[in-house]
């Protein structure tokens, strides 16, 4: 029994690490795309398509992961995903054709989405899903923050090719960590899910899970409508590239309070109030960015507030879905729902923007964030399920 618990704990830790680093490129998208745009003179619309191609690959990967999630042989599929990510990220080096960049970033995203979604699914099926998701987002924040601070120095000091290889180094780490996972994961803890036999309760539980998935999509839309274009927002106000990178790194630290709060508090005070609070903080940060941050301090503060709210709301959205999942299907959709928001936001911006106009960015983000904040209130209003509130 002791050996089983040790293996269970080890697998959970490794899955948290995998979920934290598999989508590392998301943490530096503004810097990564800005680097490509500067060297290849890409417009905002073209930058949007680069982000969308990789995020669409992630959506495809998460869809594939749904088919693979029922298998307990997650280690095998994650190892294959790591190889795919490393291969096509490396092939991006030296490519000057936008079309080829889109293809290679799509395939890199395919591997990332598969690994991420499998890790999130199995974490959601384990005990204390709220805390696991909070720890995942806290570690993810730490990794994103550190890499965002270092990345501009890699670009300026070692060049674009080295910066692309630096992303690949995280995929090597993912591969190595996956080697230590159990070849066959332990059975999920079914006590983590509702098993009511009453048809009305089951229906309410499904409704709460659906609300969680829809609200999570809107939250991701709100974030990623501005996330990939923070460099453009700062540049429009005269903030230097160095200060934008520093503000980005400092702002990412804001993810710690939100994620850590969720991991410590769990669901003891409910989830909906924290989702509302986090979404409103994101809304406030969008307003600050739309107002035009014209200094390192103001830009860093806006990004900081955004990350506090984002990690807080996202942790509890993920927990809301997992807590109201009696079949495992909603939990398997968490990855694809998150990445769908990541994919749709830059695509919507690319379609709505002409030239370098930033207005559509803030419009999309503002509307999406309002829905994210108020939609979960329907759970309490209609008393869909007591545990989810």
Secondary structure, DSSP 8 states (H G I E B T S, - for coil): -HHHHHHHHHHHHHHHHHHHHTTHHHHTHHHHHHHHHHHHT--HHHHHHHHHHHHHHHHHHHHHHHHHTTSS-HHHHHHHHHHHHHHHHHHTTT---HHHHHHHHHHHHHHHHHHHHHHHHHHHTSS-HHHHHHHHHHHHHHHHHHHHHHHHHHHHHH-HHHHHHHHHHHHHHHHHHHHTS-SS-----GGGS-----HHHHHHHHHHHHHHHHHHHHHHHHHHHHHTTHHHHHHHTT--HHHHHHHHHHHHTTHHHHHHHHHHHTTTT-SHHHHHHHHHHHHHHHHHHHT---SHHHHHHHHHHHHHHHHHHHHHHHHHHHHT-SSSHHHHHHHHHHHHHHHHHHHHHHHH--TT--HHHHHHHHHHHHHHHHHTHHHHHTT--GGG-
